[in-house]
């Protein structure tokens, strides 16, 4: 993935991270689709005690942050029950749509918009505004954190966890070509 293809600087980095996020979620959830519903929901050792709960949490948090970044009513997420989609295929479809929102948001950013304030509303308190760049950094860290847990949980099943660390490396584009096409993302 050539730097000039995705743009230089922080904006280009966030676009690349959003694309990597979509690709990694796709890879993990495709692997989870090979599990039975029982295996997907089976208790496992992690912060959220199953693959199903972990991926539902990733989706909910992504929706909260992306809605806040887009200037929408992120606080409404607190009044809704936590998602509990039981089917990995449906979760993959919903996560893919959310990932595309995040990619589109990152593609619209400029150096000026990345330093603007974003408010992450919480019930019963108003936290201080946070620069958009810091919110994106936190969101990507959150996703990597929980995907790592999901990857480890998947290792405890009959399904081999997919490789997730080849997205950025030059010369390895062929390893992700089909998945990027499936996601509707251009190869760069």
N, C-alpha and C positions, 0 to 999 in steps of 0.2 A: 504494500500500500504506500505509494509514493507520497511524500509530504506535500509536493506541489499539487497533487490531485485533490487533496482534501483541504488545502489552504494552510497557510502558516499561522502561527500565533495561537492564542488561547481559544479563539472561536473555532479554528480548525481542530484543535485538540478536543473540544467538547463535542463537535460533530463526530469525530472518530470514536470517542467514548460512547456516544449514543448508538452509533452503528454497531460497535462491539457488544454493547449491552443487548441489542436486539438479536444479534447472532448467537450470543451465549445462552440467552433465554430460549431461543428456538432449539438449539442443540440439546439442552437439558430437558426441555419439555417433550421433544420428539422421543428421546430416550425413555422418559416416563410414560409415554403412550404405550410402550411395550409391556408395562406392568399391568396387572389386574387392578381393579378398583380397590380390592382388599390390600394389595401390596402398596399401592399409592397412598393409602390411608393408614397403613400399619405403623404402630408406635416405633419410634427410632430415637436415638440419642442426639439431641440438638437443642437449640434455643426454642424452636417450635417443634413439637414432638412427632412430626410426620412430614413427608414430602408434600402432601396435599396442603397442610396448614402453612408450610413455608412458602409455597408458591402463591397461595392466596394472600399471604401477608405482603409478599413482594408486590403483587398487583395492587393491593389497597394503598400501600405507601406510595407507589409510583403515581397512582391517580391523585392522591392528596397533593404531592409536591408539584406535579405537572399542572394541576388545576390552579394552585397558588401562583406558580410561575406565569401562567397565562392570564392571571388577573381574575380568575373565576372564584366561585364560592367554595373554597377549600374546606371551610368550617362545616359545611353540610356533610362531609365524610364522617365527622364525629357522631352525627345523629343517625347514621345508617349502621345497620349491623355489619360486623366483619363478613367479608365474602367467605363462602364455603362451597366453591365449585368442586365437585367430586370427580370430574372427568378431566384428565390431563389434556386431551385434545381440545376441549372447549377452553380450558385455561390458556393453552397455547394461542388460540385464536384471539382471545381477549387481550392477552399480554402483547401479542404482535401489534394489535391496533394501538395499544398504549405506547409501545415502543416507537411506533411510527409518529405518534404525536410528539414524543420527546425529540426524535430526530428532526422533525419539522421545526420545533421550537428552537433547537440549537442552530439550525441552518439560518434562522431569521436573526440571530444575534450579531451584534457588532461590538467593538471595543467599548463603545458608549453604553449600550444596553446592559452589558455584563457588570457594570459598576452601579447600575440603578438598584434601588432598594426593593426588596420583596418582603412582604409580611406573611409569615407562616402562622395563621391564627390558631389559637388553642381555646378550648372552652374555659371560661372564667378568668382568663388573663390575656393580656396583649403583649406578646414578646416584642423586643425591639426589632426593627427592620434589619434584614441581612442582605448583602449584595447578591445579585443573581448568580454571579460566578461562585460564591461560597455555597449557595443552595445547590447548584449543580454538582459541585465537588462532593458535598455531603450525600446527595442522591446516588451518585455513582459509587461512592464508598459503601453505602447501605446495600446497594444491589450486589456488589462484589462479595460483601460479607455474607449475605444470606445465600447467594448462589454457591459459595464455597461450602456452606453447610449442606446444601442440597446435594452437591457433588459427592461429599463424604457419605451422606445417607444413601445415595444411589449405589455407592460402592458396596454397601451391605445387602444388596439385592442380587438377583441373578443377571441383571443388566449391567454391562460394563459402562462406567461413566465416560462420557465423551471428552476428548481433548478440548480444552478451552483456552490455551495460551499461545495460539499461533496466529491470531488475528492481525497483529501489527507487523509481523516480520516479512520483509521483502523475500521473494522467492517461494513463499508458501501460499500465494493466492489460490493456486489450484486446490488446496485443501479445504477451501471454503466456497468455491465458485458456485456449486449447485445450491448450497444453502442461501447464499446471497440472492441468487435468482429466485428461489422459492419465496424469499422475503420481499421481493420486488426492489432490492437495493442494487445500485450499480456496482460493478466491479471497479475498483481503483487500485 
